Amino acid sequence: MKNTDAGAPVIEVRSVWKIFGSRADEALEAIRRDNLTKSDVLQQFGCVVGVADASFAVAQGEIFCIMGLSGSGKSTLVRHINRLIEPTAGEILLNGRDVNVLDDEELRQLRAETIGMVFQNMALLPHRTVRDNVGFALELRGVDSYQRSIAADETIAKVDLTGYGDRYPSELSGGMQQRVGLARALAADPDILLMDEPFSALDPLIRRQLQDEFLALSQVMHKTTLFITHDLDEAIRMGSRIAIMKDGVIVQIGTPEDIVTKPADEYVSDFVAGISRLKLVFAHTVMQPLEAYRANGGNGLDETVCPVADPETDLNALVDLSVDSEHPILIKDDGKAVGVVTKTALLRGIQGEP
């Protein structure tokens, strides 16, 4: 199921609803007609709204984070992608193909070849070696043992477990077991990775190390990834874009910079209140356009002595430039001056003010 259009999204979720309960269809009709809240639906129909009208698209090679507190619907939503959960309404398209219309054999093929899954509980087979665990998806595909072993060993090396192929899960630390789970998902060379809180049970140092290793792998392998987390720091670190969920609703989708600098509502604002902006906010957000700077009487703009940065320079790097110069920072894009970052604008940007 390869994507033939390089510009088309790999994953598309279109107006997906999931309502749990025997009166789900009736409840959905009432929601659309009367704009009922989640508590209204529970009271009137005895149904629970798990996901409410969710829509997003994920591009090839993107790490798309879905973030929310427990009960927000993030794990429910991701389980629609491989149809572990059937939607009450809406469409899920993978490489343009509607998952909901696949028959049993097509669905098995999708799960075996197109999607790899990594969850918090990696469910390794305790009686199998690391090599056999990693090659398990290939075994289900009917790949012979020799080819499975070669593919497993190659993937084991990618997750930095060379030499552990003959060990059993009980002989490994938690972080090493999680690497085996990731290797098992990667061994079948899927187009899509679904990662549901894969590192949340690990100690902070191991967790950060695995985050770094996955980001490095992602740059090489270009897997399209849905990454689920309840931790905003992790979402910001891992995601190209982030979707924040509350009560089954996606309340905002954006880059980490968008989420931090332009929160959609008070709920998102509360989440980002304690997040450092130094490596998330960039010059293009805090700079004053060159024409406006000059029109407002800006001075000290001697291009021969001003420090220079590009629009994608983060606040942390801008601070380094600013402390070494009394002049404002000149922002250039493709060699052309486009804006100015003054010390005042830089400080306001760090504070989170316009």
C-alpha positions, 0 to 999 in steps of 0.5 A: 500500500505505497503512496503514489502521490508524493504530495498526498498525506500518508494518514488522513483522519476525517471527522472521526467520532467514537461513541461507546455505548449501545445507543451510539448512533442515536447519541451522535445524531442528537449531538449534531442536532442539539450540540450536546456536551459529553456530560449531556450524552452520558446523562441522556443516552448512557454513552461515552464520547471517546473521540469527537469530530477529529480531523488531521493529516500526517505527511510522509516522514512526519512525527505527529504527536497527539498529546492529552491527559488521561481520558482525553481520547488520544489512545482511542483515536490512534487505535482507529488507524489500524482499526483496533477500534471501529469508528462510530462515524468518519473516515481513516485513510492510509495512503488514500485507502479507506481502512474502514472498508477493508475485509479481514484479509486486507486488514491483516495485511495492513497490520502486518506490512503497513503499520508497526506498533510500539506501546508502553507495554511492549508485550514481548514473548518471554519464551523467545529470544530477542532475535525471534521477538524482533522477527516475529512479524516477518514470521507471520508473513511467512518469511523463512528463518534465514531471511528473518534472522538477517533482517532481525539482526540488522534491525537489532543493530539499528536500536543499539542492541548488537550482541543481545540477539540470543538473550531473553526479555527477562535478561534485559533492562526496561529500556532495552526491552523497549528497544526490542519492541521498537526493533520488532515494529521496524523489522517489517519495514512498515510505512507507518509507526503507531507509538502509544506512550512508548517511553512513559514507564522509563526513568527520565534519563533512559527516556531521554536517551531513547527519545534521542535515539528514535529521533536519530532513527527517524531522520534516517528511516523517514517513517511516518509516525503517530506518537501519543504522549501525556507529556507536553515536554515530550510532545514538543521534543518529538513532534513536527506538529502537535495535536492537543486533545481534551475530552475527545476533542482536538483543541489545537494542532500546530508546530511546537512554536505555534502551541507555545506562542499562540495557544488556542484557549485557556486549556492550552495556555495552562499546559504551556505556561511552564515551558521554556521558549528558548529553543521553541521560538524563532527569530521570525516570530519576534523580529520587527520587519525592516521597513517598520523598524526604520519607519519607527525611527530605529537606529544603530542599524549598521549592517557592517557591525550588527550580528546577523541571524536567519529567521529560523534562529531560536531565542537561545542562539539570539541571546548568545548573539545579543550579549556579545553586541550592543547592536540589534540583530539583523535578520537575513533570509537568503542574504536579504535583510528582512527584519530586526530583533532588538534587545527589548523584543528578545526579552519580551519573546523570552517572557512570552509577550508580544 
